[in-house]
Amino acid sequence: MGVISPFLLYETMNETDYKNLIIAYQQKSFDLFSQVVALEAKQATLSQLVKELTEKVEDLTKKLERKNRGTKKQIAANIDSQQF
């Protein structure tokens, strides 16, 4: 058997029932909207942080590559001059 719709639990709904139903929907809609806005703001903040950290990693990777190239040249020069 399927799920029974909450609207079918009442045999008849009067004006007060409809008003309360609308109030409940409005409150839930507002709550969900607020959550969406908060999550979008958090996502924007985290996306910016990821961008900044990615740039920092790329910068450090370039520095490390430059340092390793210099170290390899120095090792080669030391081997050529036989200075250990």
PyMOL Python script that loads the backbone (N, CA, C, O; Angstrom):
from pymol import cmd

cmd.read_pdbstr("""\
ATOM      1  N   MET A   1       0.850  -1.184   0.000  1.00  0.00           N
ATOM      2  CA  MET A   1       0.000   0.000   0.000  1.00  0.00           C
ATOM      3  C   MET A   1       0.888   1.237   0.000  1.00  0.00           C
ATOM      4  O   MET A   1       1.929   1.253   0.656  1.00  0.00           O
ATOM      5  N   GLY A   2       0.491   2.258  -0.720  1.00  0.00           N
ATOM      6  CA  GLY A   2       1.271   3.478  -0.858  1.00  0.00           C
ATOM      7  C   GLY A   2       1.131   4.399   0.337  1.00  0.00           C
ATOM      8  O   GLY A   2       0.402   4.110   1.285  1.00  0.00           O
ATOM      9  N   VAL A   3       1.834   5.501   0.276  1.00  0.00           N
ATOM     10  CA  VAL A   3       1.809   6.506   1.329  1.00  0.00           C
ATOM     11  C   VAL A   3       0.540   7.344   1.182  1.00  0.00           C
ATOM     12  O   VAL A   3       0.168   7.734   0.075  1.00  0.00           O
ATOM     13  N   ILE A   4      -0.110   7.612   2.294  1.00  0.00           N
ATOM     14  CA  ILE A   4      -1.325   8.415   2.280  1.00  0.00           C
ATOM     15  C   ILE A   4      -0.941   9.886   2.361  1.00  0.00           C
ATOM     16  O   ILE A   4      -0.154  10.294   3.216  1.00  0.00           O
ATOM     17  N   SER A   5      -1.504  10.661   1.467  1.00  0.00           N
ATOM     18  CA  SER A   5      -1.248  12.098   1.462  1.00  0.00           C
ATOM     19  C   SER A   5      -1.776  12.717   2.749  1.00  0.00           C
ATOM     20  O   SER A   5      -2.854  12.342   3.209  1.00  0.00           O
ATOM     21  N   PRO A   6      -1.026  13.676   3.353  1.00  0.00           N
ATOM     22  CA  PRO A   6      -1.497  14.303   4.590  1.00  0.00           C
ATOM     23  C   PRO A   6      -2.814  15.050   4.405  1.00  0.00           C
ATOM     24  O   PRO A   6      -3.549  15.262   5.369  1.00  0.00           O
ATOM     25  N   PHE A   7      -3.112  15.448   3.173  1.00  0.00           N
ATOM     26  CA  PHE A   7      -4.360  16.164   2.922  1.00  0.00           C
ATOM     27  C   PHE A   7      -5.566  15.240   3.038  1.00  0.00           C
ATOM     28  O   PHE A   7      -6.681  15.691   3.300  1.00  0.00           O
ATOM     29  N   LEU A   8      -5.334  13.944   2.843  1.00  0.00           N
ATOM     30  CA  LEU A   8      -6.449  13.007   2.887  1.00  0.00           C
ATOM     31  C   LEU A   8      -6.725  12.494   4.295  1.00  0.00           C
ATOM     32  O   LEU A   8      -7.658  11.715   4.489  1.00  0.00           O
ATOM     33  N   LEU A   9      -5.938  12.911   5.278  1.00  0.00           N
ATOM     34  CA  LEU A   9      -6.158  12.471   6.649  1.00  0.00           C
ATOM     35  C   LEU A   9      -7.395  13.131   7.252  1.00  0.00           C
ATOM     36  O   LEU A   9      -8.019  12.597   8.169  1.00  0.00           O
ATOM     37  N   TYR A  10      -7.736  14.312   6.713  1.00  0.00           N
ATOM     38  CA  TYR A  10      -8.934  15.010   7.182  1.00  0.00           C
ATOM     39  C   TYR A  10     -10.087  14.631   6.274  1.00  0.00           C
ATOM     40  O   TYR A  10      -9.940  14.535   5.055  1.00  0.00           O
ATOM     41  N   GLU A  11     -11.216  14.422   6.882  1.00  0.00           N
ATOM     42  CA  GLU A  11     -12.391  14.173   6.045  1.00  0.00           C
ATOM     43  C   GLU A  11     -12.826  15.466   5.380  1.00  0.00           C
ATOM     44  O   GLU A  11     -13.088  15.500   4.178  1.00  0.00           O
ATOM     45  N   THR A  12     -12.901  16.510   6.155  1.00  0.00           N
ATOM     46  CA  THR A  12     -13.214  17.824   5.594  1.00  0.00           C
ATOM     47  C   THR A  12     -12.311  18.837   6.277  1.00  0.00           C
ATOM     48  O   THR A  12     -12.010  18.726   7.465  1.00  0.00           O
ATOM     49  N   MET A  13     -11.891  19.817   5.510  1.00  0.00           N
ATOM     50  CA  MET A  13     -11.069  20.879   6.076  1.00  0.00           C
ATOM     51  C   MET A  13     -11.886  22.158   6.093  1.00  0.00           C
ATOM     52  O   MET A  13     -12.518  22.519   5.100  1.00  0.00           O
ATOM     53  N   ASN A  14     -11.867  22.830   7.215  1.00  0.00           N
ATOM     54  CA  ASN A  14     -12.575  24.100   7.299  1.00  0.00           C
ATOM     55  C   ASN A  14     -11.592  25.251   7.072  1.00  0.00           C
ATOM     56  O   ASN A  14     -10.412  25.023   6.809  1.00  0.00           O
ATOM     57  N   GLU A  15     -12.071  26.452   7.170  1.00  0.00           N
ATOM     58  CA  GLU A  15     -11.256  27.630   6.896  1.00  0.00           C
ATOM     59  C   GLU A  15     -10.046  27.713   7.818  1.00  0.00           C
ATOM     60  O   GLU A  15      -8.953  28.065   7.373  1.00  0.00           O
ATOM     61  N   THR A  16     -10.227  27.395   9.089  1.00  0.00           N
ATOM     62  CA  THR A  16      -9.119  27.422  10.054  1.00  0.00           C
ATOM     63  C   THR A  16      -8.050  26.400   9.677  1.00  0.00           C
ATOM     64  O   THR A  16      -6.857  26.686   9.776  1.00  0.00           O
ATOM     65  N   ASP A  17      -8.468  25.217   9.249  1.00  0.00           N
ATOM     66  CA  ASP A  17      -7.507  24.195   8.819  1.00  0.00           C
ATOM     67  C   ASP A  17      -6.682  24.691   7.643  1.00  0.00           C
ATOM     68  O   ASP A  17      -5.464  24.514   7.619  1.00  0.00           O
ATOM     69  N   TYR A  18      -7.338  25.312   6.666  1.00  0.00           N
ATOM     70  CA  TYR A  18      -6.629  25.836   5.507  1.00  0.00           C
ATOM     71  C   TYR A  18      -5.670  26.958   5.895  1.00  0.00           C
ATOM     72  O   TYR A  18      -4.546  27.014   5.395  1.00  0.00           O
ATOM     73  N   LYS A  19      -6.105  27.846   6.776  1.00  0.00           N
ATOM     74  CA  LYS A  19      -5.237  28.930   7.233  1.00  0.00           C
ATOM     75  C   LYS A  19      -3.993  28.377   7.932  1.00  0.00           C
ATOM     76  O   LYS A  19      -2.878  28.833   7.680  1.00  0.00           O
ATOM     77  N   ASN A  20      -4.193  27.398   8.804  1.00  0.00           N
ATOM     78  CA  ASN A  20      -3.058  26.787   9.505  1.00  0.00           C
ATOM     79  C   ASN A  20      -2.134  26.054   8.543  1.00  0.00           C
ATOM     80  O   ASN A  20      -0.916  26.064   8.715  1.00  0.00           O
ATOM     81  N   LEU A  21      -2.707  25.427   7.546  1.00  0.00           N
ATOM     82  CA  LEU A  21      -1.908  24.738   6.537  1.00  0.00           C
ATOM     83  C   LEU A  21      -1.054  25.744   5.758  1.00  0.00           C
ATOM     84  O   LEU A  21       0.128  25.507   5.509  1.00  0.00           O
ATOM     85  N   ILE A  22      -1.659  26.853   5.383  1.00  0.00           N
ATOM     86  CA  ILE A  22      -0.922  27.895   4.651  1.00  0.00           C
ATOM     87  C   ILE A  22       0.177  28.484   5.527  1.00  0.00           C
ATOM     88  O   ILE A  22       1.287  28.717   5.049  1.00  0.00           O
ATOM     89  N   ILE A  23      -0.114  28.726   6.786  1.00  0.00           N
ATOM     90  CA  ILE A  23       0.896  29.256   7.716  1.00  0.00           C
ATOM     91  C   ILE A  23       2.067  28.286   7.835  1.00  0.00           C
ATOM     92  O   ILE A  23       3.226  28.698   7.816  1.00  0.00           O
ATOM     93  N   ALA A  24       1.756  26.990   7.958  1.00  0.00           N
ATOM     94  CA  ALA A  24       2.820  25.986   8.068  1.00  0.00           C
ATOM     95  C   ALA A  24       3.668  25.956   6.798  1.00  0.00           C
ATOM     96  O   ALA A  24       4.895  25.880   6.874  1.00  0.00           O
ATOM     97  N   TYR A  25       3.020  26.016   5.627  1.00  0.00           N
ATOM     98  CA  TYR A  25       3.758  26.047   4.361  1.00  0.00           C
ATOM     99  C   TYR A  25       4.625  27.298   4.259  1.00  0.00           C
ATOM    100  O   TYR A  25       5.773  27.222   3.821  1.00  0.00           O
ATOM    101  N   GLN A  26       4.090  28.431   4.653  1.00  0.00           N
ATOM    102  CA  GLN A  26       4.867  29.673   4.592  1.00  0.00           C
ATOM    103  C   GLN A  26       6.093  29.597   5.499  1.00  0.00           C
ATOM    104  O   GLN A  26       7.181  30.025   5.113  1.00  0.00           O
ATOM    105  N   GLN A  27       5.919  29.058   6.693  1.00  0.00           N
ATOM    106  CA  GLN A  27       7.047  28.954   7.620  1.00  0.00           C
ATOM    107  C   GLN A  27       8.112  28.002   7.094  1.00  0.00           C
ATOM    108  O   GLN A  27       9.307  28.297   7.142  1.00  0.00           O
ATOM    109  N   LYS A  28       7.657  26.848   6.586  1.00  0.00           N
ATOM    110  CA  LYS A  28       8.620  25.884   6.029  1.00  0.00           C
ATOM    111  C   LYS A  28       9.329  26.470   4.805  1.00  0.00           C
ATOM    112  O   LYS A  28      10.533  26.278   4.636  1.00  0.00           O
ATOM    113  N   SER A  29       8.596  27.175   3.963  1.00  0.00           N
ATOM    114  CA  SER A  29       9.197  27.795   2.778  1.00  0.00           C
ATOM    115  C   SER A  29      10.252  28.819   3.190  1.00  0.00           C
ATOM    116  O   SER A  29      11.338  28.867   2.612  1.00  0.00           O
ATOM    117  N   PHE A  30       9.932  29.629   4.180  1.00  0.00           N
ATOM    118  CA  PHE A  30      10.888  30.624   4.662  1.00  0.00           C
ATOM    119  C   PHE A  30      12.125  29.945   5.246  1.00  0.00           C
ATOM    120  O   PHE A  30      13.252  30.365   4.981  1.00  0.00           O
ATOM    121  N   ASP A  31      11.912  28.889   6.044  1.00  0.00           N
ATOM    122  CA  ASP A  31      13.037  28.167   6.635  1.00  0.00           C
ATOM    123  C   ASP A  31      13.939  27.576   5.553  1.00  0.00           C
ATOM    124  O   ASP A  31      15.162  27.693   5.629  1.00  0.00           O
ATOM    125  N   LEU A  32      13.338  26.944   4.552  1.00  0.00           N
ATOM    126  CA  LEU A  32      14.128  26.340   3.476  1.00  0.00           C
ATOM    127  C   LEU A  32      14.850  27.404   2.656  1.00  0.00           C
ATOM    128  O   LEU A  32      16.003  27.212   2.268  1.00  0.00           O
ATOM    129  N   PHE A  33      14.183  28.518   2.392  1.00  0.00           N
ATOM    130  CA  PHE A  33      14.813  29.607   1.660  1.00  0.00           C
ATOM    131  C   PHE A  33      16.013  30.145   2.429  1.00  0.00           C
ATOM    132  O   PHE A  33      17.069  30.396   1.847  1.00  0.00           O
ATOM    133  N   SER A  34      15.851  30.319   3.721  1.00  0.00           N
ATOM    134  CA  SER A  34      16.953  30.807   4.565  1.00  0.00           C
ATOM    135  C   SER A  34      18.126  29.840   4.544  1.00  0.00           C
ATOM    136  O   SER A  34      19.281  30.264   4.499  1.00  0.00           O
ATOM    137  N   GLN A  35      17.839  28.549   4.576  1.00  0.00           N
ATOM    138  CA  GLN A  35      18.906  27.545   4.529  1.00  0.00           C
ATOM    139  C   GLN A  35      19.636  27.593   3.194  1.00  0.00           C
ATOM    140  O   GLN A  35      20.861  27.484   3.151  1.00  0.00           O
ATOM    141  N   VAL A  36      18.896  27.754   2.112  1.00  0.00           N
ATOM    142  CA  VAL A  36      19.510  27.823   0.784  1.00  0.00           C
ATOM    143  C   VAL A  36      20.431  29.031   0.693  1.00  0.00           C
ATOM    144  O   VAL A  36      21.550  28.922   0.190  1.00  0.00           O
ATOM    145  N   VAL A  37      19.971  30.183   1.176  1.00  0.00           N
ATOM    146  CA  VAL A  37      20.787  31.399   1.131  1.00  0.00           C
ATOM    147  C   VAL A  37      22.056  31.207   1.958  1.00  0.00           C
ATOM    148  O   VAL A  37      23.148  31.559   1.512  1.00  0.00           O
ATOM    149  N   ALA A  38      21.916  30.652   3.154  1.00  0.00           N
ATOM    150  CA  ALA A  38      23.081  30.434   4.018  1.00  0.00           C
ATOM    151  C   ALA A  38      24.068  29.462   3.372  1.00  0.00           C
ATOM    152  O   ALA A  38      25.279  29.671   3.434  1.00  0.00           O
ATOM    153  N   LEU A  39      23.552  28.408   2.758  1.00  0.00           N
ATOM    154  CA  LEU A  39      24.436  27.430   2.120  1.00  0.00           C
ATOM    155  C   LEU A  39      25.133  28.013   0.896  1.00  0.00           C
ATOM    156  O   LEU A  39      26.298  27.704   0.646  1.00  0.00           O
ATOM    157  N   GLU A  40      24.442  28.848   0.134  1.00  0.00           N
ATOM    158  CA  GLU A  40      25.083  29.486  -1.018  1.00  0.00           C
ATOM    159  C   GLU A  40      26.186  30.439  -0.571  1.00  0.00           C
ATOM    160  O   GLU A  40      27.233  30.524  -1.213  1.00  0.00           O
ATOM    161  N   ALA A  41      25.955  31.150   0.518  1.00  0.00           N
ATOM    162  CA  ALA A  41      26.986  32.045   1.047  1.00  0.00           C
ATOM    163  C   ALA A  41      28.188  31.234   1.522  1.00  0.00           C
ATOM    164  O   ALA A  41      29.332  31.612   1.268  1.00  0.00           O
ATOM    165  N   LYS A  42      27.936  30.136   2.202  1.00  0.00           N
ATOM    166  CA  LYS A  42      29.029  29.269   2.681  1.00  0.00           C
ATOM    167  C   LYS A  42      29.789  28.683   1.493  1.00  0.00           C
ATOM    168  O   LYS A  42      31.016  28.592   1.523  1.00  0.00           O
ATOM    169  N   GLN A  43      29.062  28.286   0.451  1.00  0.00           N
ATOM    170  CA  GLN A  43      29.705  27.735  -0.736  1.00  0.00           C
ATOM    171  C   GLN A  43      30.610  28.771  -1.393  1.00  0.00           C
ATOM    172  O   GLN A  43      31.716  28.444  -1.823  1.00  0.00           O
ATOM    173  N   ALA A  44      30.150  30.011  -1.472  1.00  0.00           N
ATOM    174  CA  ALA A  44      30.971  31.074  -2.067  1.00  0.00           C
ATOM    175  C   ALA A  44      32.241  31.290  -1.252  1.00  0.00           C
ATOM    176  O   ALA A  44      33.323  31.461  -1.813  1.00  0.00           O
ATOM    177  N   THR A  45      32.106  31.282   0.071  1.00  0.00           N
ATOM    178  CA  THR A  45      33.268  31.456   0.947  1.00  0.00           C
ATOM    179  C   THR A  45      34.265  30.317   0.754  1.00  0.00           C
ATOM    180  O   THR A  45      35.468  30.547   0.635  1.00  0.00           O
ATOM    181  N   LEU A  46      33.759  29.100   0.724  1.00  0.00           N
ATOM    182  CA  LEU A  46      34.648  27.934   0.569  1.00  0.00           C
ATOM    183  C   LEU A  46      35.268  27.878  -0.821  1.00  0.00           C
ATOM    184  O   LEU A  46      36.417  27.461  -0.968  1.00  0.00           O
ATOM    185  N   SER A  47      34.520  28.293  -1.847  1.00  0.00           N
ATOM    186  CA  SER A  47      35.084  28.324  -3.203  1.00  0.00           C
ATOM    187  C   SER A  47      36.235  29.322  -3.276  1.00  0.00           C
ATOM    188  O   SER A  47      37.259  29.053  -3.904  1.00  0.00           O
ATOM    189  N   GLN A  48      36.063  30.467  -2.636  1.00  0.00           N
ATOM    190  CA  GLN A  48      37.137  31.462  -2.602  1.00  0.00           C
ATOM    191  C   GLN A  48      38.362  30.912  -1.876  1.00  0.00           C
ATOM    192  O   GLN A  48      39.493  31.127  -2.312  1.00  0.00           O
ATOM    193  N   LEU A  49      38.139  30.207  -0.774  1.00  0.00           N
ATOM    194  CA  LEU A  49      39.244  29.609  -0.028  1.00  0.00           C
ATOM    195  C   LEU A  49      39.967  28.568  -0.865  1.00  0.00           C
ATOM    196  O   LEU A  49      41.197  28.511  -0.853  1.00  0.00           O
ATOM    197  N   VAL A  50      39.222  27.746  -1.589  1.00  0.00           N
ATOM    198  CA  VAL A  50      39.839  26.738  -2.461  1.00  0.00           C
ATOM    199  C   VAL A  50      40.677  27.417  -3.531  1.00  0.00           C
ATOM    200  O   VAL A  50      41.785  26.971  -3.830  1.00  0.00           O
ATOM    201  N   LYS A  51      40.157  28.490  -4.107  1.00  0.00           N
ATOM    202  CA  LYS A  51      40.901  29.220  -5.138  1.00  0.00           C
ATOM    203  C   LYS A  51      42.208  29.767  -4.579  1.00  0.00           C
ATOM    204  O   LYS A  51      43.263  29.623  -5.197  1.00  0.00           O
ATOM    205  N   GLU A  52      42.136  30.395  -3.407  1.00  0.00           N
ATOM    206  CA  GLU A  52      43.334  30.960  -2.793  1.00  0.00           C
ATOM    207  C   GLU A  52      44.363  29.878  -2.466  1.00  0.00           C
ATOM    208  O   GLU A  52      45.556  30.055  -2.709  1.00  0.00           O
ATOM    209  N   LEU A  53      43.897  28.769  -1.918  1.00  0.00           N
ATOM    210  CA  LEU A  53      44.826  27.690  -1.558  1.00  0.00           C
ATOM    211  C   LEU A  53      45.417  27.027  -2.800  1.00  0.00           C
ATOM    212  O   LEU A  53      46.579  26.622  -2.794  1.00  0.00           O
ATOM    213  N   THR A  54      44.623  26.916  -3.861  1.00  0.00           N
ATOM    214  CA  THR A  54      45.136  26.347  -5.110  1.00  0.00           C
ATOM    215  C   THR A  54      46.243  27.229  -5.675  1.00  0.00           C
ATOM    216  O   THR A  54      47.270  26.731  -6.136  1.00  0.00           O
ATOM    217  N   GLU A  55      46.029  28.539  -5.636  1.00  0.00           N
ATOM    218  CA  GLU A  55      47.064  29.466  -6.107  1.00  0.00           C
ATOM    219  C   GLU A  55      48.331  29.352  -5.258  1.00  0.00           C
ATOM    220  O   GLU A  55      49.442  29.406  -5.784  1.00  0.00           O
ATOM    221  N   LYS A  56      48.160  29.195  -3.950  1.00  0.00           N
ATOM    222  CA  LYS A  56      49.314  29.062  -3.067  1.00  0.00           C
ATOM    223  C   LYS A  56      50.077  27.771  -3.353  1.00  0.00           C
ATOM    224  O   LYS A  56      51.308  27.769  -3.374  1.00  0.00           O
ATOM    225  N   VAL A  57      49.357  26.682  -3.573  1.00  0.00           N
ATOM    226  CA  VAL A  57      50.001  25.399  -3.892  1.00  0.00           C
ATOM    227  C   VAL A  57      50.769  25.514  -5.207  1.00  0.00           C
ATOM    228  O   VAL A  57      51.899  25.040  -5.311  1.00  0.00           O
ATOM    229  N   GLU A  58      50.157  26.142  -6.203  1.00  0.00           N
ATOM    230  CA  GLU A  58      50.836  26.310  -7.489  1.00  0.00           C
ATOM    231  C   GLU A  58      52.102  27.147  -7.338  1.00  0.00           C
ATOM    232  O   GLU A  58      53.134  26.829  -7.928  1.00  0.00           O
ATOM    233  N   ASP A  59      52.024  28.214  -6.548  1.00  0.00           N
ATOM    234  CA  ASP A  59      53.185  29.070  -6.312  1.00  0.00           C
ATOM    235  C   ASP A  59      54.299  28.285  -5.617  1.00  0.00           C
ATOM    236  O   ASP A  59      55.460  28.367  -6.016  1.00  0.00           O
ATOM    237  N   LEU A  60      53.946  27.533  -4.588  1.00  0.00           N
ATOM    238  CA  LEU A  60      54.952  26.747  -3.862  1.00  0.00           C
ATOM    239  C   LEU A  60      55.530  25.640  -4.738  1.00  0.00           C
ATOM    240  O   LEU A  60      56.711  25.312  -4.622  1.00  0.00           O
ATOM    241  N   THR A  61      54.712  25.064  -5.607  1.00  0.00           N
ATOM    242  CA  THR A  61      55.201  24.027  -6.523  1.00  0.00           C
ATOM    243  C   THR A  61      56.226  24.613  -7.483  1.00  0.00           C
ATOM    244  O   THR A  61      57.259  24.000  -7.752  1.00  0.00           O
ATOM    245  N   LYS A  62      55.932  25.814  -8.001  1.00  0.00           N
ATOM    246  CA  LYS A  62      56.893  26.475  -8.902  1.00  0.00           C
ATOM    247  C   LYS A  62      58.199  26.783  -8.184  1.00  0.00           C
ATOM    248  O   LYS A  62      59.278  26.586  -8.743  1.00  0.00           O
ATOM    249  N   LYS A  63      58.109  27.268  -6.940  1.00  0.00           N
ATOM    250  CA  LYS A  63      59.318  27.566  -6.164  1.00  0.00           C
ATOM    251  C   LYS A  63      60.125  26.295  -5.920  1.00  0.00           C
ATOM    252  O   LYS A  63      61.352  26.311  -6.016  1.00  0.00           O
ATOM    253  N   LEU A  64      59.449  25.204  -5.609  1.00  0.00           N
ATOM    254  CA  LEU A  64      60.125  23.931  -5.363  1.00  0.00           C
ATOM    255  C   LEU A  64      60.806  23.432  -6.632  1.00  0.00           C
ATOM    256  O   LEU A  64      61.928  22.928  -6.584  1.00  0.00           O
ATOM    257  N   GLU A  65      60.123  23.573  -7.769  1.00  0.00           N
ATOM    258  CA  GLU A  65      60.723  23.148  -9.036  1.00  0.00           C
ATOM    259  C   GLU A  65      61.971  23.965  -9.350  1.00  0.00           C
ATOM    260  O   GLU A  65      62.980  23.422  -9.802  1.00  0.00           O
ATOM    261  N   ARG A  66      61.896  25.287  -9.106  1.00  0.00           N
ATOM    262  CA  ARG A  66      63.067  26.136  -9.338  1.00  0.00           C
ATOM    263  C   ARG A  66      64.209  25.745  -8.412  1.00  0.00           C
ATOM    264  O   ARG A  66      65.365  25.693  -8.832  1.00  0.00           O
ATOM    265  N   LYS A  67      63.889  25.473  -7.163  1.00  0.00           N
ATOM    266  CA  LYS A  67      64.913  25.090  -6.191  1.00  0.00           C
ATOM    267  C   LYS A  67      65.543  23.756  -6.581  1.00  0.00           C
ATOM    268  O   LYS A  67      66.759  23.595  -6.489  1.00  0.00           O
ATOM    269  N   ASN A  68      64.723  22.802  -7.016  1.00  0.00           N
ATOM    270  CA  ASN A  68      65.250  21.498  -7.419  1.00  0.00           C
ATOM    271  C   ASN A  68      66.129  21.612  -8.655  1.00  0.00           C
ATOM    272  O   ASN A  68      67.141  20.920  -8.760  1.00  0.00           O
ATOM    273  N   ARG A  69      65.749  22.489  -9.604  1.00  0.00           N
ATOM    274  CA  ARG A  69      66.591  22.676 -10.790  1.00  0.00           C
ATOM    275  C   ARG A  69      67.951  23.240 -10.392  1.00  0.00           C
ATOM    276  O   ARG A  69      68.982  22.818 -10.916  1.00  0.00           O
ATOM    277  N   GLY A  70      67.949  24.191  -9.467  1.00  0.00           N
ATOM    278  CA  GLY A  70      69.215  24.765  -8.999  1.00  0.00           C
ATOM    279  C   GLY A  70      70.043  23.728  -8.272  1.00  0.00           C
ATOM    280  O   GLY A  70      71.261  23.683  -8.443  1.00  0.00           O
ATOM    281  N   THR A  71      69.412  22.896  -7.466  1.00  0.00           N
ATOM    282  CA  THR A  71      70.126  21.855  -6.728  1.00  0.00           C
ATOM    283  C   THR A  71      70.714  20.831  -7.680  1.00  0.00           C
ATOM    284  O   THR A  71      71.844  20.384  -7.483  1.00  0.00           O
ATOM    285  N   LYS A  72      69.965  20.448  -8.715  1.00  0.00           N
ATOM    286  CA  LYS A  72      70.473  19.479  -9.690  1.00  0.00           C
ATOM    287  C   LYS A  72      71.669  20.049 -10.446  1.00  0.00           C
ATOM    288  O   LYS A  72      72.641  19.339 -10.705  1.00  0.00           O
ATOM    289  N   LYS A  73      71.597  21.334 -10.799  1.00  0.00           N
ATOM    290  CA  LYS A  73      72.734  21.977 -11.492  1.00  0.00           C
ATOM    291  C   LYS A  73      73.951  22.019 -10.571  1.00  0.00           C
ATOM    292  O   LYS A  73      75.077  21.791 -11.011  1.00  0.00           O
ATOM    293  N   GLN A  74      73.718  22.313  -9.288  1.00  0.00           N
ATOM    294  CA  GLN A  74      74.824  22.375  -8.337  1.00  0.00           C
ATOM    295  C   GLN A  74      75.442  20.993  -8.142  1.00  0.00           C
ATOM    296  O   GLN A  74      76.665  20.875  -8.059  1.00  0.00           O
ATOM    297  N   ILE A  75      74.626  19.957  -8.067  1.00  0.00           N
ATOM    298  CA  ILE A  75      75.149  18.587  -7.938  1.00  0.00           C
ATOM    299  C   ILE A  75      75.966  18.224  -9.167  1.00  0.00           C
ATOM    300  O   ILE A  75      77.053  17.658  -9.057  1.00  0.00           O
ATOM    301  N   ALA A  76      75.428  18.557 -10.350  1.00  0.00           N
ATOM    302  CA  ALA A  76      76.172  18.260 -11.590  1.00  0.00           C
ATOM    303  C   ALA A  76      77.498  19.012 -11.624  1.00  0.00           C
ATOM    304  O   ALA A  76      78.520  18.462 -12.034  1.00  0.00           O
ATOM    305  N   ALA A  77      77.477  20.267 -11.195  1.00  0.00           N
ATOM    306  CA  ALA A  77      78.720  21.047 -11.176  1.00  0.00           C
ATOM    307  C   ALA A  77      79.713  20.459 -10.183  1.00  0.00           C
ATOM    308  O   ALA A  77      80.910  20.410 -10.467  1.00  0.00           O
ATOM    309  N   ASN A  78      79.236  20.010  -9.022  1.00  0.00           N
ATOM    310  CA  ASN A  78      80.118  19.409  -8.035  1.00  0.00           C
ATOM    311  C   ASN A  78      80.711  18.103  -8.535  1.00  0.00           C
ATOM    312  O   ASN A  78      81.877  17.806  -8.274  1.00  0.00           O
ATOM    313  N   ILE A  79      79.924  17.334  -9.242  1.00  0.00           N
ATOM    314  CA  ILE A  79      80.431  16.078  -9.791  1.00  0.00           C
ATOM    315  C   ILE A  79      81.488  16.360 -10.842  1.00  0.00           C
ATOM    316  O   ILE A  79      82.536  15.716 -10.884  1.00  0.00           O
ATOM    317  N   ASP A  80      81.192  17.342 -11.695  1.00  0.00           N
ATOM    318  CA  ASP A  80      82.152  17.699 -12.749  1.00  0.00           C
ATOM    319  C   ASP A  80      83.467  18.208 -12.148  1.00  0.00           C
ATOM    320  O   ASP A  80      84.541  17.902 -12.666  1.00  0.00           O
ATOM    321  N   SER A  81      83.390  18.975 -11.072  1.00  0.00           N
ATOM    322  CA  SER A  81      84.605  19.511 -10.467  1.00  0.00           C
ATOM    323  C   SER A  81      85.175  18.556  -9.425  1.00  0.00           C
ATOM    324  O   SER A  81      86.225  18.828  -8.842  1.00  0.00           O
ATOM    325  N   GLN A  82      84.503  17.458  -9.193  1.00  0.00           N
ATOM    326  CA  GLN A  82      84.893  16.423  -8.235  1.00  0.00           C
ATOM    327  C   GLN A  82      85.033  16.966  -6.814  1.00  0.00           C
ATOM    328  O   GLN A  82      85.960  16.596  -6.094  1.00  0.00           O
ATOM    329  N   GLN A  83      84.133  17.825  -6.421  1.00  0.00           N
ATOM    330  CA  GLN A  83      84.090  18.339  -5.055  1.00  0.00           C
ATOM    331  C   GLN A  83      82.964  17.629  -4.315  1.00  0.00           C
ATOM    332  O   GLN A  83      81.788  17.880  -4.580  1.00  0.00           O
ATOM    333  N   PHE A  84      83.309  16.776  -3.423  1.00  0.00           N
ATOM    334  CA  PHE A  84      82.295  16.055  -2.623  1.00  0.00           C
ATOM    335  C   PHE A  84      82.388  16.455  -1.205  1.00  0.00           C
ATOM    336  O   PHE A  84      81.625  15.964  -0.373  1.00  0.00           O
TER     337      PHE A  84
END
""", "prot")
cmd.dss("prot")
cmd.show_as("cartoon", "prot")
cmd.util.cbc("prot")
cmd.orient("prot")
